[in-house]
């Protein structure tokens, strides 16, 4: 699969927000956080940072989105979403490899603990859990010495 990486556009905001919303509604604990407030914050964040998001295209079709940015001496891989019909085809792996090869800093991300497919992919790519966040999420990190390799295959 040949992937092109393009700057996301304002017309991508709704699609990215829908991915975020679906994951939050599926995995977040409404007794632990106010879902309404989290979704409102998410909408504001995506809208404000849309020019920093990347749209991944294959054969003229959007197959994924992500946001990769510096955060306190590290790089954060945020809002990595592969459209369901393209999962299991190496798209997520290619995005993670690309991001990790672009930096010599540790790469971290937040993931819902119960999102087993995502956790499994990140572990295969050399990420490890470093900190729980509330009941539902954790931070995973890949150390810089792994950034020029593809992770565990």
Buried (B, 14 or more C-beta within 10 A) or exposed (E): EEBEEEEBEEEBBEBBBEBBBEBBEEBBEEEEBEBEEBBEEBBEBBEEBBEEBBBBBBEEEBBBBBBBEEEEEEBBBBBBBBBEEBBEEEBBBBBBBBBBEEBEBBBBBBBBBEBEEBBEBBBBBBBEBEEEEEEBBBBBBBBBEBBEBBBEE
